[in-house]
Each structure stands twice: as C-alpha cells, then as structure tokens.
Amino acid sequence: MNQITQTAPTKEEAIAIALEKLGVPMQDVSITVVDEGKKGFLGFGVKPAVVQVTVLKREIVEEAPIKEEVKVEELQPVHEFEVSTPVEDEVPSKEQTNELAVEETIQYIEKIAKEMKIDDLVITEKRDGKFIHLHLNSEKAALLIGKRGQTLNALENLTQLVANKFSNSFIIIKLDVGNYRERRRESLEQLAERMADKAVRTGKKVEFEPMSSFERKIIHHALSFRVDIETYSVGTDPNRYLVIEPIK
C-alpha cells in the first residue's frame, strides 16, 4: 500500500492513523489535507477531516540535505508538505532517533501542560518494543484527562505526530494519567456486562453513546465470549456508537 485516504475527527488523528496503517514514519510520506473538517457546536455541524497520505519513493542523493531546526509549532498540519529522506550515511541509529523522539515528545507535553496552567507535571517513561508508554502525574490530572478521556486522547494523537517527526522508525506513543486507562477499561468492561445482561433480559438491543474506536474495542473484546448476544458498531466517527443485540 503506497497511498491511503483517511478520515478522522481531526487532521492530526487522521494523519496518525494513516501512518500506523502504512507502517512508515512521518519523514517518508507526503500529506495532503483534503478536508480540514469542522468541530461543530454541541454535536451539530460536525464534519470529519480527510487527509491523503502518500509513501515517498526512497532515493539516495549525492548531497546531504540541509538540516533545519524543527520547532513544535511547525508540526501544525498544512495543506501539503514533504519531508526528504536523509542520506543513508547520515541516518542515526534507531536508538538515537528514538531517544530524540521521546525527548521531543516529552518537551511537547510539558509545553502543552504549561499552557494549561499545570506546573507540577511529572512524566515517567517505559518502553516496550515500538511502544513508548508515558505516564503523566499531576494534582490537576482531571484537566489532562478531560470528559471521558477526550483531552487525553487528543494529546496522545498529537504526541504521536511529534514522535514520528523525529524518529527513524515507526513508534507508538501511549499516554496515561494516574492509571486512568486501566480504570476506564475496568469501568467499560463492567458496563458491557451490565448492558449485555439487560439486552438478554429485555430481549431488546441496547445502544451506547458515541465513543472512540479504542473504547468500542474494549467492549467488543469483553463480550466476545458470550454466545447469547452480538455486538456491532453503527454510524461514522466521531458519532459512531456500539450496539448490543440479544440472539433469539
């Protein structure tokens, strides 16, 4: 696959998803924003963003490209841009580029936190292969999480772009605040069982409110072993929701 058109609630999320599907870093693609989308108001007028991501052909050039200082502000999506591939001899090792990617990502998170008036943020790091887990701790944890984790999810999407801007290999950034992810998973699994029991008891399908694909997957997986119900998703993001229907 050399090109993909991706739809998501935001441009940043669409780019991050496309990069993950293609399995390539940011510097190996060109990106065209087909539609910037709209945030809407109170759930009305929401329009998803659409981006087209194309894998660039790798070519060895005779002269090394001029290195330019990259600022976080330059990571804002533009309508079309390309990042050239460095000469092979100048490409640092994966360990070195991943170190830089993590460092830049942490600095980006700290900058966002300061803008949110959070001055006690502590970030701890854990690595597991291509996964980089960053745990954020603060007395103002609620601000970093947001309603149903929306702020945390948005921040994770943005940091994914930052990380792969500086990394030579595709890495996946996972953010958590005060073990929120695990607590949310447990809460969704318990909710899934209750709603499944309700669907069987009443003989009627149960519909959830719109939620992210990550949270829908948690519920799908939690109920995958039950033979008395089936689960499926309906609609398009960001208003896609999950349905539990009893098997009669």
Salt bridges, closest charged atoms under 4 A:
ASP28 OD2 - ARG58 NH2 2.40
ASP35 OD2 - LYS47 NZ 2.93
GLU36 OE1 - LYS11 NZ 3.87
GLU36 OE2 - HIS79 NE2 3.14
GLU73 OE2 - LYS111 NZ 2.17
GLU99 OE1 - ARG127 NH2 3.38
GLU125 OE2 - ARG127 NE 2.27
GLU156 OE2 - ARG181 NH2 3.23
GLU193 OE1 - ARG226 NH1 3.00
ASP197 OD1 - ARG226 NH1 2.89
GLU209 OE2 - ARG148 NE 2.63
GLU215 OE2 - ARG184 NE 2.77
ASP228 OD2 - ARG226 NH2 2.83
ASP237 OD1 - ARG216 NH1 3.47
